[in-house]
Amino acid sequence: MNDAARDEKFHHVPGFCRDCLTDAAETARRCVACGSPRLVRHPALASLTLAHIDCDAFYATVAKRDNPDIADKPVVIGGGKRGVVSAACYIARTYGVRSAMPMFKALALCPHAVVVKPDMAQYVRVGREVRQRMMALTPLVEPLSIDEAFLDLSGTERVHGAIPAKVLARFASQVERDIGITVSVGLSVNKFLAKIASDLDKPRGFAVLGQDDARELLADKPVGFIYGVGPASQEKLIARGFRLIGDLQRTDETEMMKQFGGEGRRLWQLSRGIDERKVVPDRGAKTISNETTFEDDIRDLVTLERILWRLCERVSSRLKGGSLAGSTITLKLKTADFRQRTRSQSISSATQLAHRIFAVAREMLAREIDGTAFRLIGAGVSALKPAGEAADEDLLDRRTADAERAMDDVRRKFGNTAVIRGIAYQGPAKTGQ
């Protein structure tokens, strides 16, 4: 069913205005109260409670919010000709720019794009603001990343005095008004369909997808549209005659299980929009990391460890911002010929301090210095837990911990370059890094 047919199907269904929440008559094209054309309609609107909320082009939207001069320009988040695109605004996307695309290719497609370096600390702060507002709606919030989450609003209608659909529309308006970014909402009966719905009407979208809509909507999508079906799995399915989701729908469940075991049952269910997963509120982040790609390949330890220190500071800042600590330190390196090296080491007690993260990562880095030229370096911390339950050695090293937090406060007020620790200082000469 195309968009026009779908709109016509629901045109005679009662709904409400997304902007002022006034109920809309069956045949109204605009809100009778505020004149807005943004009306939400669906036969199951009053009964649906599971939502997926996704911030629109999050990194780029935050950059535009913080710099109104680029609000109407194509914006690409990334850095360096050899780096990759972290995010692209919707204007840049019209030129074909996409996330994970090499920067040189993005700039070839959109040479007048404004390139903004990522500011993870700022993204974390804004993401936390949005998350706090989600938690005010329901305790059942399952974060998927810094800018998206599943919410289950079952049983909240009496608390909020409105059906979940209206509560979510009000939430989207308040985030836009108070935080200055936009979100898209997908409302449905389960996670799989809610995630699909949130992509149907971006940006500033609000889409409703009922169980009865699922089969027809999914039928003409490629099998890779199903979450968990990567390129290898997709090729395997195509080789057995399953190119579209509709091919899965026409196959008996028993036959799918004969061919693919338990995965066959999962595919059979999802092809019909059946998803039994619950919203798990304590999922949280599994890893906090930061990486950078160099303009020119680097071989020597001194230069690499200086860059590594900056990355460890950024990871530390995000850990502190999230009140987290971790006990597994990971070093990531990518050689000039694109071969990746990943090294991890566990420590005795979890930490959120940059100097402890760096000490472990630097030891791993030193062992990799063998004349190889590297094009990328990254640092990360995993095995995360709330900071209050960990960081024994952080407490023992009180002087260093207090110094780090003082530097963090100064940077928040005056910028990241306001305080530079000795190892990160490069002097006045340009290094190209």
Protein Blocks (a to p, Z undefined) as FASTA:
>chain_A
ZZklmmmmmmmgccddfklopacdfklcbdfklopabdcddfklmmpcbdcdddehkllm
mmmmmmmklmmpccdddedjklccfbdcfklmmnopaehiafklmmmmmmmbccddddfk
lmmmmmmmmmmmmmmmpmcdcdfbfkbccddfehklmmnopafklmmmmmmmmmmmmnop
acdddddfbfklmmmmmmmmcghiacdddfklmmmmmmmpcfklpghiafklmmmmmmno
pabfklmmmpcfklmmmmnommlmmmmmmmnopafbdcdfklopabdcdddddfbdcfbf
klmmmmmmmmmmmmmmmmmmnopacfbdcdddddfkopacddddddfbdcfbfklmmmmm
mmmmmmmmgoiacfbdcdddehiacfklgoklmmmmmmlmmmmmmmmmmmmmnojklpcc
fklpgbjbdghZZ
